[in-house]
Amino acid sequence: MLFDVAGLKGVDCLDPSYAISIEDLQGCLERIGTELQAGDVALIRTGRMAFWPDGSKVLGNPLGWGWQRPGG
């Protein structure tokens, strides 16, 4: 399952330190008209790999989750 968060936001690459939200992932699912099922593998496209192998753009100031697990 590909969650194209950059595509959802209409950008080639998400901003540095962008916090990926549950709403982003739900929006990706709605956009392609599907649901995440048990056993699915989730891949998240941020657009950063377009800069590979320039480590200064790929590795610095990473994107990440914008939520915590309940109780976490």
C-alpha positions as CSV (number, residue, x, y, z in Angstrom):
1,M,0.0,0.0,0.0
2,L,1.5,3.3,-1.1
3,F,0.6,6.4,1.0
4,D,1.6,9.2,-1.4
5,V,1.6,12.0,1.1
6,A,3.6,14.4,-1.1
7,G,1.0,13.8,-3.9
8,L,-1.9,14.3,-1.6
9,K,-0.4,17.7,-0.6
10,G,0.3,18.6,-4.3
11,V,4.1,18.9,-3.9
12,D,7.1,17.1,-5.3
13,C,8.6,16.8,-1.8
14,L,7.3,17.5,1.7
15,D,8.9,20.3,3.7
16,P,11.8,19.3,6.0
17,S,10.5,18.2,9.4
18,Y,6.9,17.8,8.1
19,A,4.9,15.8,10.6
20,I,2.9,13.1,8.8
21,S,-0.6,12.9,10.5
22,I,-3.2,10.3,10.7
23,E,-5.4,12.6,8.6
24,D,-2.7,12.6,5.9
25,L,-2.8,8.8,5.8
26,Q,-6.6,8.7,5.8
27,G,-6.6,11.2,3.0
28,C,-4.3,9.0,0.9
29,L,-6.6,6.0,1.4
30,E,-9.7,8.1,0.4
31,R,-7.9,9.4,-2.6
32,I,-7.3,5.9,-4.0
33,G,-10.6,4.5,-2.7
34,T,-9.3,1.7,-0.5
35,E,-8.7,0.6,3.1
36,L,-5.7,-0.7,4.9
37,Q,-6.1,-4.4,5.6
38,A,-4.3,-6.7,8.1
39,G,-1.1,-7.9,6.5
40,D,-0.7,-4.9,4.2
41,V,2.7,-3.3,3.9
42,A,2.6,0.4,4.2
43,L,5.0,2.6,2.2
44,I,5.0,6.3,2.6
45,R,6.1,8.6,-0.2
46,T,7.5,11.9,1.0
47,G,9.4,12.8,-2.2
48,R,12.8,13.1,-0.5
49,M,14.4,10.2,-2.4
50,A,14.2,12.4,-5.5
51,F,17.3,14.0,-4.1
52,W,19.3,10.8,-3.6
53,P,22.3,10.5,-3.4
54,D,22.7,14.0,-2.0
55,G,22.8,13.1,1.7
56,S,22.5,16.8,2.7
57,K,19.0,16.9,1.3
58,V,18.0,13.3,2.1
59,L,19.3,12.8,5.6
60,G,19.1,16.2,7.3
61,N,16.1,17.4,9.2
62,P,14.0,14.2,8.6
63,L,10.3,14.0,8.3
64,G,8.4,11.9,10.8
65,W,5.2,10.9,12.5
66,G,3.0,13.6,13.9
67,W,1.3,11.5,16.5
68,Q,2.0,9.1,19.4
69,R,0.5,5.8,20.1
70,P,-2.2,5.9,22.8
71,G,-0.5,5.4,26.1
72,G,2.9,6.1,24.5
